[in-house]
């Protein structure tokens, strides 16, 4: 067998026939196959590769119709692209819609796998849509037969591509499709072949662009121009989406193209026959899943993705602006945030705008520098609500939604609607822009839609709604929430600290963590002690997970693998810098024991921060913004107690709680 590496992509050592995992579930299957790879010298970290494969399982099920499963991942723990195969008896559930799988391929690719290896792996994935190939695997008598079958498809001479510009007859519809999945190894190519077969059966011409790991040959402009409709079967963004401007679009996740290719092709043909009834792609005006088509993501998941997009784009404004404000305080003191009587601007802005390097204020250069840093930070920090609303709208309606979204966010900030107003305004702007984009207009006007018509009318509509109907009620809600938080005392404020601590440690940069962080930063106000206590609780609790795992792996190294011990050494700095994601490697490998332990430590820290009345004037930076922390000693005490508690909890859990063989119910980790 040929391969670009010294080892073939599969051999008989990597084949298991008719094995019984004794009810262990899909993780046990993956464990068995990874151990085969380890015995063959193909992975340098068994636990790391298992964790990577299971993390991919948590993103979406790898079970396919017809009793097939293709768990796969790209990982730094793999040196040579490899395929492990298991024929299962009894079958094991990998999440396929039609039941469990009796054939499982583990596809393990290097993190920086070469194009040749990616082509080999994609060749196998494409062969799995052929019934004759699958039946041959089921009937194979020896591991050698399986290897021969796989070798026959991964090293087959590729077919010559058909000419790109075959003219279609008047009766034949021409479709184009783009397929792409997060790893770009398997589903991308299986979806492409499934759609091609379905189109052939329906009597249509289909050209597919696979945006996968083995490279992509973009569809030519001539083919796109000829197409009557477009299919997007993607779990990630489509590259150069604007190429398909003006075409009716059918969109869903990549797995629907594998499970229901006939339906997707039928929907595309219907859209081609009646463009007015279809969603038209207008200069990348809407994301693939925006319309939540049948078989795609549900509205609950879609709404979460929309909000997370807004928060993710907002955080850089928070970090940059907040840290500049903190540096301004360090150089010029907290008084620069005050507004002198009769002035609408802060003292810092007045000093920054009325002085220069040749005309310094009475406090000298240091005060001037502090005032400039504070003013720059304040201006950047002001953009957090417009950015939140703008990119919520962008997540719904793509680029045409940005202008109305930022407009809505600025209005929310100006009218006092705050964080809540930004979310509401962003949603209204985005869905308004999306609704306008679906209006059927003459072809000559389609070019004006994304750059003029949609931004203009969406901004007008959301602006009128914010000014005339929603602005004051949202401001009243925000003001009421602020006053309620400011009035919390005793056990109430401690309970708030516990809740914030639990949220910060639940998913380590995921949606719950981001919700707590966005709540704290959007309300941060140096003149409001309640907002400063919330910010302190959020940051201190978010520092606990990496610090606790660093401590636990140092105190009891025998409970952790060598890569985890390496991660533990790095986690000291990550935790001190308030980077909660430093604990993700531990949580991904052992979520059921690590995550509850981290939540326990974070809840204690959040409660103590509130009890000790600790405040924080900077939204990021960890221990390195110590100068912005009020009651620094108590901050350190609360952080230390929570870290120790979290470390002891995870040590006890690893000592006394036997790990489950089936991690299917573990909470998914959502990275920042």
C-alpha positions as CSV (number, residue, x, y, z in Angstrom):
1,X,0.0,0.0,0.0
2,X,1.3,3.4,-0.8
3,X,1.3,6.4,1.5
4,X,3.2,9.6,2.0
5,X,4.3,8.4,5.4
6,X,6.5,5.4,6.3
7,X,3.4,3.6,7.6
8,X,0.3,2.6,5.6
9,X,-2.8,4.4,6.6
10,X,-4.3,1.1,7.8
11,X,-3.0,-2.4,8.4
12,X,-4.3,-5.6,10.0
13,X,-3.2,-4.4,13.5
14,X,-5.8,-1.7,13.3
15,X,-8.7,-3.9,12.5
16,X,-11.1,-5.4,15.1
17,X,-13.7,-7.9,13.9
18,X,-17.0,-8.8,15.6
19,X,-16.1,-7.3,19.0
20,X,-18.5,-6.9,21.9
21,X,-17.9,-3.7,24.0
22,X,-20.2,-5.1,26.7
23,X,-22.6,-2.1,26.8
24,X,-19.8,0.4,27.1
25,X,-21.1,2.7,24.4
26,X,-19.2,4.7,21.8
27,X,-16.4,5.9,24.1
28,X,-15.5,2.3,24.7
29,X,-15.3,1.7,21.0
30,X,-13.1,4.8,20.6
31,X,-10.9,3.6,23.5
32,X,-10.4,0.2,21.9
33,X,-9.5,1.7,18.5
34,X,-7.2,4.3,20.0
35,X,-5.4,1.7,22.0
36,X,-4.8,-0.3,18.8
37,X,-3.3,2.9,17.3
38,X,-1.1,3.3,20.4
39,X,0.1,-0.3,20.2
40,X,1.1,0.3,16.6
41,X,3.0,3.4,17.5
42,X,0.7,5.8,15.7
43,X,-0.2,8.1,18.7
44,X,2.1,9.7,21.3
45,X,-0.7,10.2,23.8
46,X,-3.6,7.8,24.1
47,X,-5.6,9.9,26.6
48,X,-5.1,13.0,24.5
49,X,-6.3,11.4,21.3
50,X,-9.4,9.8,23.1
51,X,-10.3,13.3,24.5
52,X,-9.9,14.8,21.0
53,X,-12.2,12.2,19.4
54,X,-14.8,12.5,22.2
55,X,-14.7,16.3,21.9
56,X,-15.6,15.9,18.2
57,X,-18.4,13.6,19.2
58,X,-19.8,16.3,21.5
59,X,-20.0,18.7,18.6
60,X,-22.3,16.5,16.7
61,X,-23.0,12.8,16.3
62,X,-20.8,10.8,13.9
63,X,-23.3,8.0,13.3
64,X,-24.6,7.8,9.8
65,X,-27.6,6.0,8.2
66,X,-27.0,2.4,7.3
67,X,-25.2,1.3,10.5
68,X,-22.0,3.3,10.0
69,X,-20.1,5.5,12.4
70,X,-17.0,7.6,11.6
71,X,-15.6,9.1,14.8
72,X,-12.8,11.3,13.7
73,X,-10.5,14.1,14.7
74,X,-7.4,16.1,13.9
75,X,-5.0,16.0,16.8
76,X,-1.4,16.9,17.7
77,X,-1.2,13.5,19.3
78,X,-1.1,11.8,15.9
79,X,2.0,11.7,13.8
80,X,0.7,9.6,10.9
81,X,-2.7,9.7,9.4
82,X,-4.4,6.4,10.4
83,X,-7.6,4.5,10.1
84,X,-8.8,2.0,12.7
85,X,-11.8,-0.2,12.0
86,X,-14.1,-2.1,14.3
87,X,-17.0,-4.4,13.3
88,X,-19.3,-4.4,16.3
89,X,-21.5,-7.2,17.5
90,X,-23.8,-6.0,19.1
91,X,-24.1,-2.7,17.4
92,X,-23.4,0.6,19.3
93,X,-25.3,3.8,19.3
94,X,-23.3,6.7,17.7
95,X,-26.4,9.0,17.3
96,X,-27.5,8.0,13.7
97,X,-31.2,8.7,13.0
98,X,-31.9,5.1,12.0
99,X,-30.3,3.2,14.9
100,X,-26.9,1.9,16.2
101,X,-23.8,1.2,14.1
102,X,-22.2,-2.1,13.5
103,X,-19.3,-0.7,11.4
104,X,-17.0,2.0,13.0
105,X,-14.1,3.7,11.4
106,X,-11.8,5.9,13.7
107,X,-10.1,8.4,11.4
108,X,-7.2,10.1,13.1
109,X,-5.3,12.8,11.3
110,X,-2.3,14.9,12.4
111,X,-3.1,18.5,13.4
112,X,-1.0,19.8,10.4
113,X,-1.8,16.8,8.1
114,X,-0.5,17.1,4.6
115,X,-2.9,17.4,1.7
116,X,-2.1,13.8,0.5
117,X,-3.2,12.3,3.7
118,X,-6.3,14.3,3.7
119,X,-7.1,13.0,0.2
120,X,-6.7,9.4,1.4
121,X,-9.1,10.0,4.4
122,X,-11.7,11.8,2.3
123,X,-11.5,8.9,-0.3
124,X,-12.6,6.5,2.5
125,X,-15.4,8.8,3.6
126,X,-16.8,9.0,0.1
127,X,-16.7,5.2,-0.4
128,X,-18.9,4.8,2.7
129,X,-21.9,6.1,0.7
130,X,-21.6,3.1,-1.6
131,X,-23.7,0.2,-0.5
132,X,-21.5,-2.4,-2.2
133,X,-18.5,-1.2,-0.3
134,X,-20.3,-1.3,3.0
135,X,-21.7,-4.8,2.5
136,X,-18.2,-6.0,1.6
137,X,-17.0,-4.8,4.9
138,X,-19.8,-6.6,6.7
139,X,-19.0,-9.8,4.9
140,X,-15.2,-9.7,5.3
141,X,-13.8,-12.8,6.9
142,X,-10.4,-11.6,8.0
143,X,-8.6,-8.3,8.9
144,X,-6.6,-8.7,5.7
145,X,-9.8,-8.5,3.6
146,X,-10.8,-5.3,5.3
147,X,-7.4,-3.7,4.7
148,X,-7.6,-4.7,1.0
149,X,-11.0,-3.1,0.7
150,X,-10.0,0.1,2.4
151,X,-6.7,0.2,0.4
152,X,-8.8,-0.2,-2.8
153,X,-10.6,3.0,-2.2
154,X,-8.0,5.2,-0.6
155,X,-5.4,4.4,-3.2
156,X,-7.6,4.1,-6.2
157,X,-6.7,6.1,-9.3
158,X,-8.9,9.2,-9.1
159,X,-11.5,9.7,-11.7
160,X,-10.9,12.5,-14.2
161,X,-13.1,15.5,-13.5
162,X,-15.9,16.1,-15.9
163,X,-15.6,19.2,-18.1
164,X,-16.8,22.2,-16.1
165,X,-18.9,23.8,-18.7
166,X,-21.2,21.0,-20.0
167,X,-24.2,23.0,-21.2
168,X,-27.5,21.9,-19.7
169,X,-30.5,21.4,-21.9
170,X,-33.6,23.6,-21.3
171,X,-35.3,20.8,-19.4
172,X,-32.4,20.1,-17.1
173,X,-31.8,22.3,-14.0
174,X,-28.3,23.1,-13.0
175,X,-27.5,23.2,-9.3
176,X,-24.3,24.1,-7.4
177,X,-23.5,23.1,-3.9
178,X,-20.9,23.8,-1.2
179,X,-20.2,21.3,1.6
180,X,-18.1,21.9,4.6
181,X,-17.8,20.4,8.1
182,X,-15.6,21.6,11.1
183,X,-12.8,19.1,10.7
184,X,-13.1,18.8,6.9
185,X,-12.2,15.1,6.9
186,X,-15.3,13.0,6.4
187,X,-18.7,14.6,6.4
188,X,-17.7,17.2,3.8
189,X,-17.0,14.6,1.2
190,X,-19.8,12.2,2.1
191,X,-22.3,15.1,1.8
192,X,-20.9,16.0,-1.6
193,X,-21.2,12.5,-3.0
194,X,-24.7,12.0,-1.5
195,X,-25.9,15.2,-3.2
196,X,-24.4,14.3,-6.5
197,X,-26.1,10.8,-6.4
198,X,-29.4,12.4,-5.5
199,X,-29.2,15.0,-8.2
200,X,-28.4,12.4,-10.8
201,X,-31.4,10.4,-9.7
202,X,-33.5,13.5,-10.0
203,X,-32.3,14.3,-13.5
204,X,-30.4,17.4,-12.5
205,X,-26.8,18.6,-13.1
206,X,-25.0,19.3,-9.8
207,X,-21.5,20.8,-9.4
208,X,-20.1,20.6,-5.8
209,X,-17.3,22.6,-4.1
210,X,-16.0,20.7,-1.1
211,X,-14.3,23.1,1.3
212,X,-12.4,20.4,3.2
213,X,-9.0,19.6,4.5
214,X,-7.7,18.0,1.3
215,X,-8.1,21.4,-0.4
216,X,-10.9,22.9,-2.5
217,X,-11.3,23.7,-6.2
218,X,-13.6,26.7,-6.3
219,X,-16.6,26.6,-8.6
220,X,-15.9,28.7,-11.7
221,X,-17.8,31.9,-12.2
222,X,-19.3,30.4,-15.4
223,X,-20.8,27.5,-13.5
224,X,-22.2,29.7,-10.7
225,X,-23.7,32.0,-13.3
226,X,-25.4,29.1,-15.0
227,X,-26.8,27.6,-11.8
228,X,-30.5,27.8,-11.1
229,X,-30.2,27.3,-7.3
230,X,-27.6,26.8,-4.6
231,X,-27.3,24.2,-1.8
232,X,-25.2,25.0,1.2
233,X,-24.6,21.9,3.3
234,X,-22.2,23.4,5.9
235,X,-21.6,23.5,9.6
236,X,-19.1,26.3,9.2
237,X,-19.0,29.5,7.2
238,X,-19.0,29.3,3.4
239,X,-15.9,30.8,1.9
240,X,-16.5,33.7,-0.5
241,X,-20.3,33.5,-0.1
242,X,-20.8,36.6,-2.2
243,X,-20.1,34.6,-5.3
244,X,-23.6,33.3,-5.1
245,X,-25.4,36.7,-5.0
246,X,-28.9,36.6,-6.4
247,X,-29.3,32.8,-6.4
248,X,-32.1,30.9,-4.5
249,X,-30.5,29.1,-1.6
250,X,-31.3,25.9,0.3
251,X,-29.2,25.6,3.4
252,X,-28.8,23.2,6.3
253,X,-26.1,21.4,8.3
254,X,-23.8,19.0,6.5
255,X,-25.4,15.9,8.1
256,X,-28.7,16.6,6.5
257,X,-27.1,16.3,3.1
258,X,-25.9,12.8,4.1
259,X,-29.2,11.8,5.7
260,X,-31.7,13.4,3.3
261,X,-29.9,14.3,0.1
262,X,-33.0,13.6,-2.0
263,X,-35.1,16.1,0.0
264,X,-32.4,18.8,-0.3
265,X,-32.1,18.4,-4.0
266,X,-35.9,18.4,-4.4
267,X,-36.0,21.6,-2.3
268,X,-33.3,23.2,-4.5
269,X,-35.2,22.2,-7.7
270,X,-38.4,23.7,-6.2
271,X,-36.5,26.9,-5.4
272,X,-35.1,27.0,-8.9
273,X,-38.6,26.7,-10.3
274,X,-40.1,29.4,-8.1
275,X,-37.3,31.8,-6.9
276,X,-39.9,34.1,-5.4
277,X,-40.8,31.5,-2.8
278,X,-37.2,30.7,-2.0
279,X,-34.6,32.6,0.1
280,X,-32.4,34.5,-2.3
281,X,-28.7,34.8,-1.5
282,X,-28.1,38.6,-1.9
283,X,-24.4,39.4,-1.6
284,X,-23.8,37.1,1.4
285,X,-26.8,38.7,3.1
286,X,-27.7,35.8,5.4
287,X,-25.9,33.0,7.0
288,X,-26.4,29.4,6.0
289,X,-28.6,28.5,9.0
290,X,-30.3,31.8,9.3
291,X,-33.6,30.5,8.2
292,X,-33.4,27.4,10.3
293,X,-34.5,25.1,7.4
294,X,-35.9,21.7,8.0
295,X,-33.2,19.3,9.1
296,X,-30.9,22.2,10.1
297,X,-30.3,23.6,13.6
298,X,-33.3,24.4,15.8
299,X,-34.2,27.9,16.8
300,X,-33.0,27.4,20.4
301,X,-29.6,26.5,19.2
302,X,-29.6,29.2,16.5
303,X,-30.6,31.9,19.1
304,X,-27.7,30.8,21.3
305,X,-25.3,31.0,18.4
306,X,-26.6,34.5,17.5
307,X,-26.1,35.8,21.1
308,X,-22.7,34.1,21.4
309,X,-21.5,35.8,18.2
310,X,-22.4,39.2,19.6
311,X,-20.7,38.5,22.9
312,X,-17.6,37.1,21.2
313,X,-17.1,40.2,19.0
314,X,-17.9,42.5,22.0
315,X,-15.1,41.1,24.3
316,X,-12.1,42.6,22.5
317,X,-13.7,46.1,23.0
318,X,-14.1,45.2,26.7
319,X,-10.6,43.9,27.1
320,X,-8.9,46.7,25.2
321,X,-11.0,49.6,26.6
322,X,-11.2,48.2,30.1
323,X,-7.4,47.7,30.5
324,X,-6.7,51.1,29.1
325,X,-9.1,52.6,31.6
326,X,-7.3,50.6,34.4
327,X,-3.9,51.9,33.2
328,X,-5.4,55.5,33.2
329,X,-6.3,55.0,36.9
330,X,-2.9,53.7,37.7
331,X,-1.2,56.8,36.3
332,X,-3.7,59.5,37.1
333,X,-5.8,58.1,40.0
334,X,-9.5,57.3,40.2
335,X,-10.5,61.0,40.3
336,X,-10.2,61.3,36.5
337,X,-13.4,59.3,36.2
338,X,-15.4,62.1,38.0
339,X,-17.3,64.8,36.2
340,X,-16.6,68.3,37.6
341,X,-19.7,70.3,38.5
342,X,-21.3,71.8,35.4
343,X,-19.3,69.6,33.0
344,X,-20.7,66.8,30.9
345,X,-17.3,65.2,30.3
346,X,-15.1,63.4,32.8
347,X,-12.0,65.1,34.3
348,X,-9.8,62.7,32.3
349,X,-11.4,63.7,29.0
350,X,-11.1,67.4,29.9
351,X,-7.4,67.0,30.7
352,X,-6.7,64.9,27.6
353,X,-8.4,67.3,25.2
354,X,-7.2,70.6,26.6
355,X,-3.5,69.7,27.1
356,X,-0.7,68.3,25.0
357,X,3.0,67.4,25.3
358,X,3.9,71.1,25.0
359,X,1.1,72.1,27.5
360,X,1.0,69.8,30.4
361,X,-1.6,69.9,33.2
362,X,-0.6,70.8,36.8
363,X,-0.1,67.1,37.6
364,X,2.6,66.8,34.9
365,X,3.2,64.3,32.2
366,X,2.1,61.3,34.3
367,X,-1.3,62.8,34.9
368,X,-1.6,63.7,31.3
369,X,-0.6,60.2,30.1
370,X,-3.2,58.7,32.5
371,X,-5.9,61.0,31.3
372,X,-5.1,60.1,27.6
373,X,-5.2,56.4,28.4
374,X,-8.4,56.7,30.4
375,X,-10.1,58.7,27.5
376,X,-9.0,56.3,24.8
377,X,-10.2,53.3,27.0
378,X,-13.5,55.0,27.7
379,X,-14.2,55.6,24.0
380,X,-13.3,52.0,23.2
381,X,-15.3,50.7,26.1
382,X,-18.4,52.7,25.0
383,X,-18.4,50.5,21.8
384,X,-19.2,47.3,23.7
385,X,-23.0,47.7,23.5
386,X,-23.0,48.9,19.9
387,X,-20.6,46.0,19.0
388,X,-22.8,43.5,20.9
389,X,-25.9,44.7,19.0
390,X,-24.1,45.1,15.7
391,X,-22.7,41.5,15.7
392,X,-25.9,40.0,17.0
393,X,-27.5,41.5,13.9
394,X,-24.5,40.4,11.8
395,X,-25.1,36.8,13.0
396,X,-28.7,37.0,11.7
397,X,-28.4,38.9,8.5
398,X,-24.6,38.9,7.7
399,X,-23.0,42.2,6.4
400,X,-26.3,44.0,5.6
401,X,-27.2,43.7,9.3
402,X,-24.1,45.4,10.7
403,X,-25.1,49.0,10.1
404,X,-28.6,48.7,11.6
405,X,-27.2,46.6,14.5
406,X,-24.6,49.2,15.4
407,X,-27.2,51.9,15.1
408,X,-29.5,50.0,17.5
409,X,-26.7,49.4,19.9
410,X,-25.7,53.1,20.0
411,X,-29.3,54.1,20.6
412,X,-29.5,51.5,23.4
413,X,-26.4,52.9,25.1
414,X,-27.5,56.6,24.5
415,X,-31.0,56.0,25.9
416,X,-29.8,54.0,28.9
417,X,-31.0,50.6,27.7
418,X,-27.6,49.0,28.5
419,X,-26.8,45.4,28.0
420,X,-30.5,44.4,27.7
421,X,-31.2,47.1,25.2
422,X,-28.2,46.1,23.1
423,X,-29.5,42.5,22.9
424,X,-33.1,43.5,22.1
425,X,-31.9,46.2,19.5
426,X,-29.5,43.8,17.9
427,X,-32.2,41.1,17.5
428,X,-34.7,43.6,16.0
429,X,-32.1,45.0,13.6
430,X,-31.0,41.6,12.5
431,X,-34.4,40.1,11.9
432,X,-35.6,43.3,10.2
433,X,-32.6,43.2,7.8
434,X,-33.2,39.5,7.2
435,X,-36.9,40.2,6.4
436,X,-36.1,42.9,4.0
437,X,-33.5,40.7,2.3
438,X,-36.2,38.2,1.5
439,X,-38.4,40.7,-0.4
440,X,-38.4,39.8,-4.1
441,X,-37.1,42.7,-6.0
442,X,-36.3,43.1,-9.7
443,X,-32.9,41.7,-10.7
444,X,-31.5,45.2,-11.4
445,X,-32.2,46.2,-7.8
446,X,-30.6,43.2,-6.2
447,X,-27.1,44.8,-6.2
448,X,-28.4,47.7,-4.2
449,X,-30.1,45.5,-1.6
450,X,-27.1,44.7,0.7
451,X,-25.3,48.1,0.5
452,X,-28.2,50.6,0.4
453,X,-31.7,49.3,0.7
454,X,-31.4,46.8,3.6
455,X,-29.1,49.0,5.8
456,X,-31.2,52.1,5.2
457,X,-34.7,50.6,5.9
458,X,-33.5,48.3,8.7
459,X,-31.8,51.2,10.5
460,X,-34.8,53.4,10.0
461,X,-37.2,50.8,11.4
462,X,-35.1,49.8,14.4
463,X,-34.3,53.5,15.1
464,X,-37.9,54.4,15.2
465,X,-38.8,51.5,17.4
466,X,-36.0,52.3,19.9
467,X,-36.9,56.0,20.1
468,X,-40.7,55.8,20.1
469,X,-41.5,52.5,21.8
470,X,-38.6,50.6,23.4
471,X,-35.9,53.0,24.6
472,X,-37.5,54.2,27.8
473,X,-39.0,50.8,28.9
474,X,-35.6,49.2,28.3
475,X,-33.8,52.0,30.2
476,X,-36.3,51.6,33.1
477,X,-35.6,47.8,33.2
478,X,-31.8,48.4,33.2
479,X,-32.1,51.1,35.8
480,X,-34.3,48.9,38.0
481,X,-31.9,46.0,37.7
482,X,-29.0,48.3,38.6
483,X,-30.8,49.7,41.7
484,X,-31.9,46.2,42.8
485,X,-28.3,44.9,42.6
486,X,-27.1,48.0,44.4
487,X,-29.6,47.4,47.2
488,X,-28.6,43.7,47.8
489,X,-27.1,43.1,51.2
490,X,-26.3,40.1,53.4
491,X,-27.3,36.7,52.2
492,X,-28.8,38.1,49.0
493,X,-25.5,39.5,47.7
494,X,-23.7,36.3,48.7
495,X,-26.2,34.2,46.8
496,X,-25.6,36.4,43.7
497,X,-21.9,35.7,44.1
498,X,-22.5,32.0,44.3
499,X,-24.6,32.0,41.1
500,X,-22.0,34.1,39.2
501,X,-19.3,31.7,40.4
502,X,-21.2,28.7,39.2
503,X,-21.8,30.3,35.8
504,X,-18.2,31.2,35.3
505,X,-17.0,27.7,36.0
506,X,-19.7,25.7,34.2
507,X,-18.4,25.7,30.6
508,X,-15.1,27.6,30.8
509,X,-15.6,30.1,28.0
510,X,-18.9,28.7,26.7
511,X,-22.3,30.4,26.5
512,X,-23.0,30.3,30.3
513,X,-19.6,31.7,31.2
514,X,-19.9,34.4,28.5
515,X,-23.3,35.4,29.7
516,X,-22.0,36.0,33.3
517,X,-19.0,37.9,32.0
518,X,-21.1,40.0,29.6
519,X,-23.5,40.8,32.4
520,X,-20.7,42.1,34.5
521,X,-18.8,44.1,31.9
522,X,-21.8,45.8,30.3
523,X,-22.9,47.1,33.7
524,X,-19.4,48.1,34.8
525,X,-19.4,51.7,36.2
526,X,-16.7,53.0,38.4
527,X,-19.3,55.1,40.3
528,X,-21.5,52.1,41.1
529,X,-20.1,49.9,43.9
530,X,-22.6,47.1,43.1
531,X,-21.3,46.8,39.5
532,X,-17.7,46.7,40.8
533,X,-18.5,43.9,43.3
534,X,-20.1,41.9,40.4
535,X,-17.0,42.4,38.2
536,X,-14.8,41.2,41.1
537,X,-16.8,38.1,41.7
538,X,-16.9,37.2,38.0
539,X,-13.2,37.7,37.4
540,X,-12.1,35.9,40.6
541,X,-14.4,32.9,40.0
542,X,-13.2,32.7,36.4
543,X,-9.6,32.5,37.6
544,X,-10.4,29.5,39.9
545,X,-10.6,26.6,37.3
546,X,-7.1,26.8,35.8
547,X,-5.5,27.6,39.1
548,X,-7.3,24.7,40.9
549,X,-6.3,22.3,38.1
550,X,-2.7,23.6,38.3
551,X,-2.6,23.1,42.0
552,X,-4.3,19.6,41.9
553,X,-1.9,18.4,39.2
554,X,1.1,19.7,41.2
555,X,0.0,18.2,44.6
556,X,-1.2,14.8,43.2
557,X,0.6,14.3,39.8
558,X,-0.1,10.6,39.8
559,X,-3.8,11.3,39.2
560,X,-3.1,13.0,35.9
561,X,-1.5,12.1,32.6
562,X,1.8,13.6,31.5
563,X,0.1,16.0,29.0
564,X,-2.3,17.1,31.8
565,X,0.7,17.7,34.1
566,X,2.2,19.9,31.3
567,X,-1.1,21.7,31.0
568,X,-1.1,22.2,34.7
569,X,2.2,24.0,34.7
570,X,0.9,26.4,32.0
571,X,-2.4,26.8,33.9
572,X,-0.7,28.8,36.7
573,X,-0.1,31.7,34.4
574,X,-3.4,31.3,32.5
575,X,-5.4,31.4,35.8
576,X,-3.5,34.3,37.1
577,X,-4.3,36.2,33.9
578,X,-8.1,35.3,34.1
579,X,-8.1,32.9,31.2
580,X,-10.6,30.3,32.3
581,X,-10.0,28.3,29.1
582,X,-6.8,27.0,30.7
583,X,-8.8,24.3,32.4
584,X,-10.5,23.1,29.2
585,X,-8.0,20.2,28.5
586,X,-8.8,18.8,32.0
587,X,-12.5,19.2,31.6
588,X,-12.6,17.8,28.1
589,X,-10.8,14.6,29.2
590,X,-12.8,14.1,32.4
591,X,-15.9,16.4,32.5
592,X,-18.0,14.6,35.0
593,X,-15.4,14.9,37.7
594,X,-13.6,18.1,36.8
595,X,-16.5,20.5,36.0
596,X,-18.5,20.0,39.3
597,X,-15.3,20.4,41.2
598,X,-14.5,23.7,39.5
599,X,-18.0,24.9,40.0
600,X,-17.7,24.2,43.7
601,X,-14.5,26.2,44.0
602,X,-15.9,29.1,41.9
603,X,-19.1,29.3,43.9
604,X,-17.0,29.6,47.1
605,X,-14.8,32.4,45.6
606,X,-17.9,34.3,44.3
607,X,-19.6,34.2,47.7
608,X,-16.4,35.3,49.6
609,X,-15.8,38.2,47.1
610,X,-19.3,39.5,47.8
611,X,-19.1,38.8,51.6
612,X,-15.8,40.7,51.8
613,X,-17.1,43.6,49.7
614,X,-14.3,43.3,47.2
615,X,-14.5,45.6,44.1
616,X,-12.8,45.7,40.7
617,X,-12.6,48.6,38.3
618,X,-11.0,46.7,35.4
619,X,-12.9,44.0,33.3
620,X,-9.9,41.9,32.6
621,X,-6.3,41.2,33.5
622,X,-6.5,38.9,36.5
623,X,-4.0,39.5,39.2
624,X,-2.0,41.9,37.0
625,X,-4.6,44.6,37.5
626,X,-4.1,44.5,41.3
627,X,-4.1,48.3,41.4
628,X,-7.7,48.3,40.3
629,X,-8.9,45.9,43.0
630,X,-10.5,47.2,46.2
631,X,-9.7,45.2,49.3
632,X,-6.9,43.4,47.5
633,X,-6.0,41.2,50.4
634,X,-9.5,39.8,50.7
635,X,-9.5,39.3,46.9
636,X,-6.5,37.1,47.3
637,X,-8.0,35.2,50.2
638,X,-11.2,34.5,48.3
639,X,-9.2,33.4,45.3
640,X,-7.0,31.1,47.4
641,X,-9.8,29.5,49.3
642,X,-11.8,28.8,46.1
643,X,-8.7,27.4,44.3
644,X,-7.8,25.1,47.2
645,X,-11.5,23.9,47.5
646,X,-11.6,23.2,43.8
647,X,-8.3,21.4,43.8
648,X,-9.3,19.2,46.8
649,X,-12.7,18.5,45.2
650,X,-11.1,17.3,41.9
651,X,-8.5,15.2,43.8
652,X,-11.2,13.5,45.9
653,X,-13.4,12.9,42.8
654,X,-10.5,11.3,40.9
655,X,-9.6,9.2,44.0
656,X,-13.0,7.9,45.0
657,X,-15.4,8.2,42.0
658,X,-14.9,5.6,39.4
659,X,-15.0,7.2,35.9
660,X,-18.0,6.2,33.7
661,X,-17.1,4.3,30.5
662,X,-19.7,6.3,28.6
663,X,-19.2,10.0,28.5
664,X,-22.1,10.6,26.1
665,X,-24.0,12.6,28.7
666,X,-21.1,14.9,29.6
667,X,-21.7,18.6,29.0
668,X,-20.3,19.8,25.8
669,X,-17.4,22.3,26.0
670,X,-18.0,25.4,24.0
671,X,-14.8,27.4,23.4
672,X,-14.5,31.1,23.4
